[in-house]
Amino acid sequence: MEQRKRVLVVDDEASNRELLEALLAELGHDVDMAADGSAALAKLDPSHDLVLLDVMMPGIDGFEVARRIRNESAVSDIPICMVTALSGREERLCAVEAGANDFIAKPIDKTELKVRTASLLKTKEAQDTIKDCHAKLEAQNCLLRENSEQLYRKNCELEHLYSEVQRLAIMDELTKLYNRRGFFELGRREVDRARRSGTPLSAIMFDLDHFKRINDTAGHAMGDKVLEEVALRCCRELRKVDIFGRYGGEEFSVLLPETDVASARLVAERLRHSALEPISSESGAVSVTMSLGLAVLKGNATGLEELLESADQALYKAKESGRNRVCADEEQDWNLASPSHPVRVHGQNMEAGRWNGANGCWSWMMRRRIENCSRRSSRAWGMTWIWPPMVLRLWRNSTPPMTWFCST
């Protein structure tokens, strides 16, 4: 059943109001009536579907009533049909400018009233449908925005959890270093990069000497603290580009990109000296030493596994030689092997003597370099220099930061 429409009739003449009421009732509409503009504005509400408005009225005329209706947002979309005896062009233009949708001339014809009101009511019905659809769409958009925000937050949480899981999968929980999986994942990339660029790549394997004795005497909690402290100290001696991981138990591994064998030797000595300071605890201080083995990448035939195996063999050699020392995977003349840079090695300023407490070892190695340069031609240093005995005596009596080095 079609819903009845509400029509507001505004006319200052009672006879016109009664005629329009009868005709609209016959067409199946509910009719409200107002005798002037003020009464019409007071009665009009959003439930009305059409306004039949007389032009010539005392007080507020029809043009002004139409303007006020259009300026009121709650009822501004209600169709307005001007009922007037004025048929001039100027009056009609004024009515359109005021906001009228259509006109009915007086005297009123029933057929014309039926056609024009039906057209205006269909327009209003279409507008209401559009408004309802727009409201539904806006509600759906709000719901979608809320869902989208929730999905975004969930996605961020999942990404954070995924990143955390990925991090935990390659990190050692105790030392906060790379675990074996993370070390191998990054290490293989570094091996490939070293092969492509032709730059040196060195590996160091080390473990703590007699670590089981610490667990047995001081307890596993103290053993864990020793591992944490040693890892922290070693991190301070390494660059950000170096790959440092816990290989397993008390064994650690380091990859040194763009570091040749002589520079790697210096780094290994720094790491060894960093562990010599006793580690304090509530039960007392614990002293530890480290044995270290190092190896260098040897051409395209060597992969990460072979490189670490060579460093591990050097580690066993260091243990068999008495522990607390650095050994290489094969016998090399460390006195002739020059570092990557004669003054600045692995990011440390040797000229300033900043070798983290290892000045004694540094001085010994540099003396040995000079003594060997005095005995023979060194390809690593790039020229033959014969050092007189007086210079050697001065060097033996000197300590850093006194700088003696050969030009490359």
Secondary structure, 3 states (H helix, E strand, C coil): CCCCCEEEEECCCHHHHHHHHHHHHHCCCEEEEECCHHHHHHHCCCCCCEEEEECCCCCCCHHHHHHHHHHCCCCCCCCEEEEECCCCHHHHHHHHHHCCCEEEECCCCHHHHHHHHHHHHHHHHHHHHHHHHHHHHHHHHHHHHHHHHHHHHHHHHHHHHHHHHHHHHHECCCCCCECHHHHHHHHHHHHHHHHHHCCCEEEEEEEECCHHHHHHHHCHHHHHHHHHHHHHHHHHHCCCCCEEEEEECCEEEEEEECCCHHHHHHHHHHHHHHCCCCECCCCCCECCCEEEEEEECCCCCCCHHHHHHHHHHHHHHHHHCCCCCEEECCCCCCCCCCCCCCCEECCEECCCCCCCCCHHHHHHHHHHHHHHHHHCCECCCCECCCCCHHHHHHHHCCCCCCCCCCCC
